[in-house]
Structure formats: structure tokens, C-alpha cells
């Protein structure tokens, strides 16, 4: 099979991009709005990082990007901003101007990829957002359906439901089989309890055999701990630490009620984009003697399974923001590899139907 091609929206510092490249996808373009994250991507590209080789990296407002130039590409991927649905934020959801799911859906409608992967925080699956999640899912199933600007999202949801009931099965329009799954990164061998929601879709004019990857680390006895992830790194105050990228002590860590850090003998708490890990002390290490210190950027990158040769630009707080918004590279690779395998085995529906007919006639 030819090399799989992909584009990505809302790339951040590159967690999803690195994982998908490791899974077999060659990126044609990455789009990101945050200037510091774009600088990190471009710097690593200049260093020759293989995951970014030959890729166009653009600082852009995705609302202004024309995706028709990627018509028929294998994969569209991305992580729409999670703040509208994050448990750590105001959770304004569909009423938050940062909700970019409509742009992700537009990218699918214009590029008509063979598959897509979009991820977000588990807060999206809260009961308060259940109808909106169904609205997102149905738009992904029928990305060319015309959403009325003169109707509310729930009115458009009703229109989509009627469309699926009356026309969906017989329609020849662009349609996707959409799967929604929640995954805890720790259950896939990642040293962090990080729950993400994945929307995975395959174009319906192809037959694809796919299911979400099975977990490999199902209980505390098999989890990868924070200690295991960082034990070979030197102390950040040592002379040896100078040989490592981004491994510098950040002073000022404190314990207070509800802000206690991550224990060494378990997977870390989910890193947060806030500079100090508010509200749970997620960006701190909690030692057995109950002392604490902040994770260095390199230690945080280990928690997010970034390779050691990947460099983060900016201050500690800015780099931690990039890491706190990232998808664990290994989790992205696992999900991406399952999609790549499914795409490798895809058959156009006509070819599949002919084969079935031949079998039935014998």
C-alpha cells in the first residue's frame, strides 16, 4: 500500500502528530494558532525530527483555511480546543466561542478523507453535554449536511436526526461510520492517568474492519509509574542535568489542601495546561516524605511519552501549557496504528459486494 498521508488541525506542540507519524502517517500539513506551539513545531522540524520531515507547518486560524486542496487524503486529525468541555474550566461547551468542532467537521466535508481522528477531554461526555455530543457525532456522520445559521444547535440536531431517519440509509452523499470512545492513557502503558475521548470515522463507501484498541495495562499491578518514567533522568540540580533538553528545576512548589502532586509509585495525575497545575497539583512530584517539587519540562515530556530529542520552546509555564494540552504520543500512536491497519485493509464497497456475490453463487 502507498504511504498514508494526513493533515492535522489544532496541532499544539505535536503530541498527536508525533504519534500518528510513528503509526505510519506522513503529514502533509499541520495547522496551529498558538504562536509558541508553532515555534516548538518549527524548531523541531529544523532540528530534523523525522516526524515533521517534509511537512508544512502553518500558524493559521483554521476558520480561514481551505481544505479542498487535500481532497481524498487518507486522514484528517486534530484536537479541537478542550477548554469548552474541560472539567478544569468554565465548561461553557457549545456556548463557548472556542468550540472548534464545527471547523473540524468542515475540514472533513471539504477534504473527504478516508478516515478521521479527533480527540478531546472526557468532560465532553458529561451528561450535560450528551445531546451536543450526539450533534457532533451526527455532523461527523453527515459532514455535508447544511447547518442552518438561523436555528439553534438543538434545532439543527433535530434536523439531522430527521435527515438520518428519512434519507440516511438510501443517500449517496458523503457519509462516515463514526465511533466514540473514551480511553485512560494509563491503561495503554502510559505513566499518566489521562482520560481522552476519541471520535474516529471511516468513509462509508469503503468496507473497513476496525475496533478501538484493547487496553494492555488493566490494573495497578501493570501500570507504568511516574517513578519508572523518570528514574533514569539525573536530578535537575545536578551537573549531569545540563546535558538534557528542558531539564531545569522550577522552584516554588508548595502543598496546600487539594494541591498535593503526583505520587511516584503510581501513574501521574493528568498534566494540566495551567502553569502551577491548579487545582490538584498535577505538575508536581509528591515524594514519600511528603515533600514536593515541580516536574521539569523534560520529566513532563516523559509523562506525555514525547521522545527525549524533542525540544519545547518558551518559559517553564509556556512549555507546561504546551504539554498540558497535548495528547500522549504513545496513545496517539496506538490509536493511529489501529486506523492505519484498517485503512490498509479497506475495500471499496463495490469490490466487496462483487466478492460476496461470487461466493454466494458458488
Number of C-alpha atoms within 10 A of each C-alpha: 6 5 10 17 19 25 27 27 25 25 29 30 30 29 24 29 30 25 25 30 22 19 21 19 23 23 24 17 18 25 21 23 16 16 13 21 25 23 18 21 26 19 16 22 19 11 13 12 16 14 20 24 15 13 17 14 20 18 17 17 13 19 12 8 13 12 17 15 10 21 15 16 20 22 29 27 27 24 24 22 18 21 21 23 23 18 14 15 11 11 18 15 19 16 10 13 9 14 17 20 19 16 16 25 22 21 27 32 21 17 21 25 24 21 25 29 24 22 22 24 24 20 22 22 19 12 10 12 17 12 14 18 17 15 20 20 21 21 26 27 25 23 24 17 18 11 17 11 8 8 11 10 18 12 14 19 20 12 17 22 16 12 16 16 11 11 12 16 10 9 11 10 14 16 24 26 18 20 17 16 14 16 20 18 25 28 24 21 20 26 27 28 20 22 18 20 19 20 18 25 26 27 19 19 18 19 19 20 14 18 13 16 15 12 13 12 16 14 9 13 9 13 23 22 24 24 17 16 22 19 12 8 14 15 15 19 12 10 9 12 16 13 9 15 14 24 22 19 17 15 10 9 18 15 16 9 8 10 18 21 28 25 20 18 16 19 26 29 23 22 28 22 21 19 15 20 22 15 14 21 27 25 31 27 25 22 14 10 6 11 14 20 18 23 28 23 25 26 24 25 30 22 29 27 21 23 13 13 12 20 21 25 18 15 13 18 16 18 25 27 23 25 26 23 23 22 30 27 25 24 27 22 23 19 21 27 20 17 27 22 15 18 22 14 13 18 16 13 14 12 12 14 13 11 12 11 11 10 9 8 7 5
